[in-house]
Each structure stands twice: as structure tokens, then as C-alpha cells.
Amino acid sequence: MDNDNINEFPNKRKRQKDFNCSLGFAMTVIGSKWRAIVLWHILKSNPIRYGQLKKSIPKISHKVLSQELKNLENDSLINRISYATIPPKVEYLPTDRGKTLEYILSELCLWGKEYMD
């Protein structure tokens, strides 16, 4: 487990000035088109490697997947673990903060299934 403090959040001040409500703040964290989906796959298959993520989300481009992984890491929602091997190996794991979103994303998934059909 990582030792990050869940109450501290990177870029918190910047995000808070844009919204007067906590829902707006939360949506800046998970609200991009792909971010919640990438995090969902990391939560469900941890640890997961880049290639596995790309196969799980075939419509995402490599550029966008790389950007979203960096954003999730910058927001302390995932950890990137690099292994000094040949060929290089990188795995992604959810942090404690990232794990707190699992219930929320599960409920959103259920809601989507109900109304998608």
C-alpha cells in the first residue's frame, strides 16, 4: 500500500477555484472521456501492463492512453512501477486514493448498463 494522504490532492486549489461544488471538483478528476475507463481497467486487473490496457480499450489511441496514464499518476490515483529488465516492463496499480473510486465507478457502470439497453 502507498502512504499518500487521501485528504491531500494535487492541483486541489486550481480545481476548487473552477467550481463551487464538490461534484464539479470530482468530475475534474474522473471526468475526461477516457480517464474513468482507464482507471476502471486498472482497478479490475491490477497489476496491469500497458499492452493489456490497450487491448482492453481498443478504441483509445496510444497518445491518449499515455496522457491519461500520466494524468492518473499525477493525481495520485495510480502508481507506475518500472522494472529494469530487457525488454522493459511497466505495470500500473491503483493507489489507496484510486481504490476509493472503485465503488463509485462500479455504480456508474451498473447505471450505464441499465440505461444503455
CNS distance restraints for C-alpha pairs under 8 A (distance, minus, plus):
assign (resid   1 and name CA) (resid  95 and name CA) 7.10 0.50 0.50
assign (resid   1 and name CA) (resid  96 and name CA) 6.82 0.50 0.50
assign (resid   2 and name CA) (resid  95 and name CA) 6.23 0.50 0.50
assign (resid   2 and name CA) (resid  96 and name CA) 6.54 0.50 0.50
assign (resid   4 and name CA) (resid  76 and name CA) 7.92 0.50 0.50
assign (resid   4 and name CA) (resid  96 and name CA) 7.53 0.50 0.50
assign (resid   4 and name CA) (resid  97 and name CA) 7.83 0.50 0.50
assign (resid   6 and name CA) (resid  96 and name CA) 7.45 0.50 0.50
assign (resid   6 and name CA) (resid  97 and name CA) 5.60 0.50 0.50
assign (resid   8 and name CA) (resid  12 and name CA) 7.84 0.50 0.50
assign (resid   9 and name CA) (resid  75 and name CA) 6.99 0.50 0.50
assign (resid   9 and name CA) (resid  76 and name CA) 7.77 0.50 0.50
assign (resid  10 and name CA) (resid  74 and name CA) 7.29 0.50 0.50
assign (resid  10 and name CA) (resid  75 and name CA) 5.76 0.50 0.50
assign (resid  10 and name CA) (resid  76 and name CA) 7.60 0.50 0.50
assign (resid  11 and name CA) (resid  15 and name CA) 6.30 0.50 0.50
assign (resid  12 and name CA) (resid  16 and name CA) 6.04 0.50 0.50
assign (resid  13 and name CA) (resid  17 and name CA) 6.30 0.50 0.50
assign (resid  14 and name CA) (resid  18 and name CA) 7.00 0.50 0.50
assign (resid  15 and name CA) (resid  19 and name CA) 7.03 0.50 0.50
assign (resid  15 and name CA) (resid  25 and name CA) 6.00 0.50 0.50
assign (resid  15 and name CA) (resid  28 and name CA) 7.05 0.50 0.50
assign (resid  16 and name CA) (resid  20 and name CA) 7.08 0.50 0.50
assign (resid  16 and name CA) (resid  25 and name CA) 6.14 0.50 0.50
assign (resid  18 and name CA) (resid  25 and name CA) 7.95 0.50 0.50
assign (resid  19 and name CA) (resid  24 and name CA) 5.56 0.50 0.50
assign (resid  19 and name CA) (resid  25 and name CA) 6.32 0.50 0.50
assign (resid  20 and name CA) (resid  24 and name CA) 7.41 0.50 0.50
assign (resid  21 and name CA) (resid  25 and name CA) 6.72 0.50 0.50
assign (resid  22 and name CA) (resid  26 and name CA) 6.14 0.50 0.50
assign (resid  23 and name CA) (resid  27 and name CA) 6.13 0.50 0.50
assign (resid  24 and name CA) (resid  28 and name CA) 6.46 0.50 0.50
assign (resid  25 and name CA) (resid  29 and name CA) 6.94 0.50 0.50
assign (resid  26 and name CA) (resid  30 and name CA) 6.61 0.50 0.50
assign (resid  26 and name CA) (resid  31 and name CA) 7.69 0.50 0.50
assign (resid  27 and name CA) (resid  31 and name CA) 4.43 0.50 0.50
assign (resid  27 and name CA) (resid  32 and name CA) 7.99 0.50 0.50
assign (resid  28 and name CA) (resid  32 and name CA) 7.50 0.50 0.50
assign (resid  29 and name CA) (resid  75 and name CA) 7.55 0.50 0.50
assign (resid  30 and name CA) (resid  35 and name CA) 5.76 0.50 0.50
assign (resid  30 and name CA) (resid  36 and name CA) 5.28 0.50 0.50
assign (resid  31 and name CA) (resid  35 and name CA) 6.85 0.50 0.50
assign (resid  31 and name CA) (resid  36 and name CA) 6.97 0.50 0.50
assign (resid  32 and name CA) (resid  36 and name CA) 7.29 0.50 0.50
assign (resid  34 and name CA) (resid  38 and name CA) 6.18 0.50 0.50
assign (resid  34 and name CA) (resid  60 and name CA) 7.70 0.50 0.50
assign (resid  34 and name CA) (resid  65 and name CA) 7.98 0.50 0.50
assign (resid  34 and name CA) (resid  68 and name CA) 7.29 0.50 0.50
assign (resid  35 and name CA) (resid  39 and name CA) 6.16 0.50 0.50
assign (resid  35 and name CA) (resid  68 and name CA) 5.81 0.50 0.50
assign (resid  35 and name CA) (resid  72 and name CA) 7.48 0.50 0.50
assign (resid  36 and name CA) (resid  40 and name CA) 5.93 0.50 0.50
assign (resid  36 and name CA) (resid 105 and name CA) 7.34 0.50 0.50
assign (resid  37 and name CA) (resid  41 and name CA) 6.38 0.50 0.50
assign (resid  38 and name CA) (resid  42 and name CA) 6.38 0.50 0.50
assign (resid  38 and name CA) (resid  53 and name CA) 7.41 0.50 0.50
assign (resid  38 and name CA) (resid  57 and name CA) 7.81 0.50 0.50
assign (resid  38 and name CA) (resid  65 and name CA) 7.78 0.50 0.50
assign (resid  38 and name CA) (resid  68 and name CA) 7.51 0.50 0.50
assign (resid  38 and name CA) (resid  69 and name CA) 7.70 0.50 0.50
assign (resid  39 and name CA) (resid  43 and name CA) 6.09 0.50 0.50
assign (resid  39 and name CA) (resid  72 and name CA) 7.67 0.50 0.50
assign (resid  39 and name CA) (resid  78 and name CA) 7.91 0.50 0.50
assign (resid  39 and name CA) (resid  94 and name CA) 7.81 0.50 0.50
assign (resid  39 and name CA) (resid  98 and name CA) 7.79 0.50 0.50
assign (resid  40 and name CA) (resid  44 and name CA) 6.20 0.50 0.50
assign (resid  40 and name CA) (resid 102 and name CA) 7.28 0.50 0.50
assign (resid  40 and name CA) (resid 105 and name CA) 6.88 0.50 0.50
assign (resid  41 and name CA) (resid  45 and name CA) 5.97 0.50 0.50
assign (resid  41 and name CA) (resid  46 and name CA) 7.98 0.50 0.50
assign (resid  41 and name CA) (resid  53 and name CA) 6.97 0.50 0.50
assign (resid  41 and name CA) (resid  56 and name CA) 7.50 0.50 0.50
assign (resid  42 and name CA) (resid  46 and name CA) 5.35 0.50 0.50
assign (resid  42 and name CA) (resid  47 and name CA) 6.93 0.50 0.50
assign (resid  42 and name CA) (resid  48 and name CA) 6.15 0.50 0.50
assign (resid  42 and name CA) (resid  53 and name CA) 7.74 0.50 0.50
assign (resid  42 and name CA) (resid  92 and name CA) 6.75 0.50 0.50
assign (resid  42 and name CA) (resid  93 and name CA) 6.31 0.50 0.50
assign (resid  42 and name CA) (resid  94 and name CA) 6.51 0.50 0.50
assign (resid  43 and name CA) (resid  93 and name CA) 7.37 0.50 0.50
assign (resid  43 and name CA) (resid  94 and name CA) 6.06 0.50 0.50
assign (resid  43 and name CA) (resid  98 and name CA) 7.94 0.50 0.50
assign (resid  43 and name CA) (resid  99 and name CA) 6.98 0.50 0.50
assign (resid  43 and name CA) (resid 102 and name CA) 6.86 0.50 0.50
assign (resid  46 and name CA) (resid  92 and name CA) 6.92 0.50 0.50
assign (resid  46 and name CA) (resid  93 and name CA) 5.39 0.50 0.50
assign (resid  46 and name CA) (resid  94 and name CA) 7.20 0.50 0.50
assign (resid  47 and name CA) (resid  91 and name CA) 5.89 0.50 0.50
assign (resid  47 and name CA) (resid  92 and name CA) 5.53 0.50 0.50
assign (resid  47 and name CA) (resid  93 and name CA) 5.06 0.50 0.50
assign (resid  48 and name CA) (resid  52 and name CA) 6.41 0.50 0.50
assign (resid  48 and name CA) (resid  53 and name CA) 6.84 0.50 0.50
assign (resid  48 and name CA) (resid  91 and name CA) 5.39 0.50 0.50
assign (resid  48 and name CA) (resid  92 and name CA) 5.38 0.50 0.50
assign (resid  48 and name CA) (resid  93 and name CA) 6.92 0.50 0.50
assign (resid  49 and name CA) (resid  53 and name CA) 6.37 0.50 0.50
assign (resid  49 and name CA) (resid  89 and name CA) 7.79 0.50 0.50
assign (resid  49 and name CA) (resid  90 and name CA) 6.02 0.50 0.50
assign (resid  49 and name CA) (resid  91 and name CA) 4.60 0.50 0.50
assign (resid  49 and name CA) (resid  92 and name CA) 6.23 0.50 0.50
assign (resid  50 and name CA) (resid  54 and name CA) 6.22 0.50 0.50
assign (resid  50 and name CA) (resid  90 and name CA) 7.11 0.50 0.50
assign (resid  50 and name CA) (resid  91 and name CA) 7.02 0.50 0.50
assign (resid  50 and name CA) (resid  92 and name CA) 7.78 0.50 0.50
assign (resid  51 and name CA) (resid  55 and name CA) 6.25 0.50 0.50
assign (resid  52 and name CA) (resid  56 and name CA) 6.15 0.50 0.50
assign (resid  53 and name CA) (resid  57 and name CA) 6.23 0.50 0.50
assign (resid  54 and name CA) (resid  58 and name CA) 5.79 0.50 0.50
assign (resid  54 and name CA) (resid  60 and name CA) 7.24 0.50 0.50
assign (resid  54 and name CA) (resid  62 and name CA) 7.59 0.50 0.50
assign (resid  54 and name CA) (resid  65 and name CA) 7.60 0.50 0.50
assign (resid  60 and name CA) (resid  64 and name CA) 6.53 0.50 0.50
assign (resid  60 and name CA) (resid  65 and name CA) 6.33 0.50 0.50
assign (resid  61 and name CA) (resid  65 and name CA) 6.12 0.50 0.50
assign (resid  62 and name CA) (resid  66 and name CA) 6.06 0.50 0.50
assign (resid  63 and name CA) (resid  67 and name CA) 6.23 0.50 0.50
assign (resid  64 and name CA) (resid  68 and name CA) 6.05 0.50 0.50
assign (resid  65 and name CA) (resid  69 and name CA) 6.12 0.50 0.50
assign (resid  66 and name CA) (resid  70 and name CA) 6.28 0.50 0.50
assign (resid  67 and name CA) (resid  71 and name CA) 6.17 0.50 0.50
assign (resid  68 and name CA) (resid  72 and name CA) 6.03 0.50 0.50
assign (resid  69 and name CA) (resid  73 and name CA) 6.11 0.50 0.50
assign (resid  69 and name CA) (resid  78 and name CA) 7.96 0.50 0.50
assign (resid  70 and name CA) (resid  74 and name CA) 6.02 0.50 0.50
assign (resid  71 and name CA) (resid  75 and name CA) 6.13 0.50 0.50
assign (resid  72 and name CA) (resid  76 and name CA) 6.32 0.50 0.50
assign (resid  72 and name CA) (resid  77 and name CA) 5.26 0.50 0.50
assign (resid  72 and name CA) (resid  78 and name CA) 5.79 0.50 0.50
assign (resid  73 and name CA) (resid  77 and name CA) 5.79 0.50 0.50
assign (resid  73 and name CA) (resid  78 and name CA) 4.96 0.50 0.50
assign (resid  73 and name CA) (resid  79 and name CA) 5.92 0.50 0.50
assign (resid  73 and name CA) (resid  80 and name CA) 7.10 0.50 0.50
assign (resid  76 and name CA) (resid  95 and name CA) 6.70 0.50 0.50
assign (resid  76 and name CA) (resid  97 and name CA) 6.86 0.50 0.50
assign (resid  76 and name CA) (resid  98 and name CA) 7.24 0.50 0.50
assign (resid  77 and name CA) (resid  94 and name CA) 5.92 0.50 0.50
assign (resid  77 and name CA) (resid  95 and name CA) 5.33 0.50 0.50
assign (resid  77 and name CA) (resid  96 and name CA) 7.49 0.50 0.50
assign (resid  77 and name CA) (resid  97 and name CA) 5.56 0.50 0.50
assign (resid  77 and name CA) (resid  98 and name CA) 4.04 0.50 0.50
assign (resid  77 and name CA) (resid  99 and name CA) 7.71 0.50 0.50
assign (resid  78 and name CA) (resid  92 and name CA) 6.51 0.50 0.50
assign (resid  78 and name CA) (resid  93 and name CA) 5.44 0.50 0.50
assign (resid  78 and name CA) (resid  94 and name CA) 4.20 0.50 0.50
assign (resid  78 and name CA) (resid  95 and name CA) 5.00 0.50 0.50
assign (resid  78 and name CA) (resid  98 and name CA) 6.19 0.50 0.50
assign (resid  79 and name CA) (resid  92 and name CA) 5.65 0.50 0.50
assign (resid  79 and name CA) (resid  93 and name CA) 5.22 0.50 0.50
assign (resid  79 and name CA) (resid  94 and name CA) 6.11 0.50 0.50
assign (resid  79 and name CA) (resid  95 and name CA) 6.18 0.50 0.50
assign (resid  80 and name CA) (resid  90 and name CA) 6.81 0.50 0.50
assign (resid  80 and name CA) (resid  91 and name CA) 5.89 0.50 0.50
assign (resid  80 and name CA) (resid  92 and name CA) 4.77 0.50 0.50
assign (resid  80 and name CA) (resid  93 and name CA) 6.70 0.50 0.50
assign (resid  81 and name CA) (resid  90 and name CA) 5.54 0.50 0.50
assign (resid  81 and name CA) (resid  91 and name CA) 5.20 0.50 0.50
assign (resid  81 and name CA) (resid  92 and name CA) 6.26 0.50 0.50
assign (resid  81 and name CA) (resid  93 and name CA) 7.89 0.50 0.50
assign (resid  82 and name CA) (resid  88 and name CA) 7.55 0.50 0.50
assign (resid  82 and name CA) (resid  89 and name CA) 5.97 0.50 0.50
assign (resid  82 and name CA) (resid  90 and name CA) 4.48 0.50 0.50
assign (resid  82 and name CA) (resid  91 and name CA) 6.63 0.50 0.50
assign (resid  83 and name CA) (resid  88 and name CA) 6.44 0.50 0.50
assign (resid  83 and name CA) (resid  89 and name CA) 5.23 0.50 0.50
assign (resid  83 and name CA) (resid  90 and name CA) 6.15 0.50 0.50
assign (resid  84 and name CA) (resid  88 and name CA) 6.24 0.50 0.50
assign (resid  84 and name CA) (resid  89 and name CA) 7.20 0.50 0.50
assign (resid  85 and name CA) (resid  89 and name CA) 6.42 0.50 0.50
assign (resid  94 and name CA) (resid  98 and name CA) 5.18 0.50 0.50
assign (resid  94 and name CA) (resid  99 and name CA) 6.01 0.50 0.50
assign (resid  95 and name CA) (resid  99 and name CA) 6.16 0.50 0.50
assign (resid  96 and name CA) (resid 100 and name CA) 6.59 0.50 0.50
assign (resid  97 and name CA) (resid 101 and name CA) 7.35 0.50 0.50
assign (resid  98 and name CA) (resid 102 and name CA) 7.34 0.50 0.50
assign (resid 100 and name CA) (resid 104 and name CA) 7.97 0.50 0.50
assign (resid 101 and name CA) (resid 105 and name CA) 6.08 0.50 0.50
assign (resid 102 and name CA) (resid 106 and name CA) 6.01 0.50 0.50
assign (resid 103 and name CA) (resid 107 and name CA) 6.21 0.50 0.50
assign (resid 104 and name CA) (resid 108 and name CA) 6.27 0.50 0.50
assign (resid 105 and name CA) (resid 109 and name CA) 6.07 0.50 0.50
assign (resid 106 and name CA) (resid 110 and name CA) 6.29 0.50 0.50
assign (resid 107 and name CA) (resid 111 and name CA) 6.14 0.50 0.50
assign (resid 108 and name CA) (resid 112 and name CA) 6.06 0.50 0.50
assign (resid 109 and name CA) (resid 113 and name CA) 6.21 0.50 0.50
assign (resid 110 and name CA) (resid 114 and name CA) 6.25 0.50 0.50
assign (resid 111 and name CA) (resid 115 and name CA) 6.37 0.50 0.50
assign (resid 112 and name CA) (resid 116 and name CA) 5.59 0.50 0.50
assign (resid 113 and name CA) (resid 117 and name CA) 6.65 0.50 0.50
